[in-house]
Each structure stands twice: as structure tokens, then as C-alpha cells.
Amino acid sequence: MFNITPSLYKATLWKIVISYFFTLLFLFLSNQLHAQFLTYQQQTDKLDLKARRAMQQGNYAIAYCIWEPLAQQGNSSAQYNIGWMFHNGYGLSINDNKALYWWLKSAATGNTNSHYALGDLYSQGLGVEKNIPIALGWYISAAIKGHEPARETLMAFLSSDNKLAKNTFQSLLQTDWSILGDTMEVRVDKANTRRGPDKSYKVVTTLERGHKVIPLREKNGWTYIGITHSGKTAWIFSSLISKPAGIYPVE
């Protein structure tokens, strides 16, 4: 039969005490760090609110003096706002080079507004050489993150009749077509799609009932669509597609 000696008992008890002590110490330090983080976040939120109110009242200097230190510390929202002030000249000289600088820093942390703003800079050539493909990349990135103005801007570009718009649209149809907004469905058993808005154009493909398409623009009773999954674009007679039942209110 195993006997527990006094020395073994003391050693075991001591290990339990030490383990318990370090557990309490870890919990204490974790709570302290969490409390400090909450305090810092709360302070940052208060400063940000103060800066926003100053902006609304036209006190741009106050807003800048609040946001600038936060931006230097890596706060992405403050970085975006400082960029916005430089871009619009709110209390500062308009300087899109500095707007670009701050928006790139903010975008690196995933700030969606900065992704969209960079798209605008590149699409217009402000503070940077005009580059539509790069602008599209920023718009797409923002749209993927749910930025509605970016999605609307992207859709407006994709509706244009040029090769880059068509290629970009076809690429998105194969991968991220869900960012392009509401879909429509083929409402008949079989529907031919064509290369142009008229029956005289060749058939691109035949779609079956329920196939989802992305409408872009209409012409003479025809709709220019993107065909999901396939990556193809074509024209379809508008009456052959409709909004999915049960999703939209009856008009």
C-alpha cells in the first residue's frame, strides 16, 4: 500500500499553491490589460466624437489637432479623416499627395472608406497618375467589404461599353458576382441570349428557367446582362427575366 510521507505531502501542497498563485496572477494581469485597452478605446472614441462635432461646426483646426496624433499612432479612422481633410481642403490647403499618403496607411489596415477613396484618386488622377485598372481594384476591394457607394461606382463603370469594363465584368461573374448587387432570373423554360440587342444577332447561349443574371443596362426592350458562373455577357429580351419571387415586394 502506497504511503504519503510528510515531505511528499508538503511538496505536493506547495506545487498546488504555486500553480494557484500563478493562475490568479495571470487572470489579474489579463483583466488589467483588458481594462487598459477598454480605457484607451473609450478615450479614442471620445476624441473621435469631439473631432467630428468640431468638423460639423466648421472648427477644422480643432478636428485636425485631435485626429492628427491619433493618425500618427496608427488609428485607421483618423488616418482616413485626415486624408479627407487634405483632399477637400477643410482648414488645409488641398493636397491630394498627402491624402494619398494617409489613405494608403489607412487602407493597409483594411479601412473600407479608404479603399473607396483611393479608387477615386486613381480614377481621376488626383495626387497620383491616373490608372483605371488600379482604381477598379480599389473599388472592387471596397465593394467586397460591403461598401455601397463603391458597388454603385463599380456598376456604373461596368455598364460602359469598353473592353476593360467587359473583361472586368466577366472576371467578377466567375468569382465575386455577389458583390454586383441584386440578380434577376430567367422566367421562361428556355431563353436565348444574343451578342446584341436584336434577334438578328447570333445566340451566345441558352439559359434555363431560374438561372441568375446580373442586369447592367437596357436598350430597345433588351437588357445587357452578365451570366453568373459562366463569366459571359450577352443581351436578353427584357421580358424573359424578372426579379426572384419572394424577395421583392409586388409592384
C-alpha positions, 0 to 999 in steps of 0.5 A, a space after each residue: 500500500 502506497 504511503 504519503 510521507 510528510 515531505 511528499 505531502 508538503 511538496 505536493 501542497 506547495 506545487 498546488 499553491 504555486 500553480 494557484 498563485 500563478 493562475 490568479 496572477 495571470 487572470 489579474 494581469 489579463 483583466 488589467 490589460 483588458 481594462 487598459 485597452 477598454 480605457 484607451 478605446 473609450 478615450 479614442 472614441 471620445 476624441 473621435 466624437 469631439 473631432 467630428 462635432 468640431 468638423 460639423 461646426 466648421 472648427 477644422 483646426 480643432 478636428 485636425 489637432 485631435 485626429 492628427 496624433 491619433 493618425 500618427 499612432 496608427 488609428 485607421 479612422 483618423 488616418 482616413 479623416 485626415 486624408 479627407 481633410 487634405 483632399 477637400 481642403 477643410 482648414 488645409 490647403 488641398 493636397 491630394 499627395 498627402 491624402 494619398 499618403 494617409 489613405 494608403 496607411 489607412 487602407 493597409 489596415 483594411 479601412 473600407 472608406 479608404 479603399 473607396 477613396 483611393 479608387 477615386 484618386 486613381 480614377 481621376 488622377 488626383 495626387 497620383 497618375 491616373 490608372 483605371 485598372 488600379 482604381 477598379 481594384 480599389 473599388 472592387 476591394 471596397 465593394 467586397 467589404 460591403 461598401 455601397 457607394 463603391 458597388 454603385 461606382 463599380 456598376 456604373 463603370 461596368 455598364 460602359 461599353 469598353 473592353 476593360 469594363 467587359 473583361 472586368 465584368 466577366 472576371 467578377 461573374 466567375 468569382 465575386 458576382 455577389 458583390 454586383 448587387 441584386 440578380 434577376 432570373 430567367 422566367 421562361 423554360 428556355 431563353 436565348 441570349 444574343 451578342 446584341 440587342 436584336 434577334 438578328 444577332 447570333 445566340 451566345 447561349 441558352 439559359 434555363 428557367 431560374 438561372 441568375 443574371 446580373 442586369 447592367 443596362 437596357 436598350 430597345 426592350 433588351 437588357 445587357 446582362 452578365 451570366 453568373 458562373 459562366 463569366 459571359 455577357 450577352 443581351 436578353 429580351 427584357 421580358 424573359 427575366 424578372 426579379 426572384 419571387 419572394 424577395 421583392 415586394 409586388 409592384 
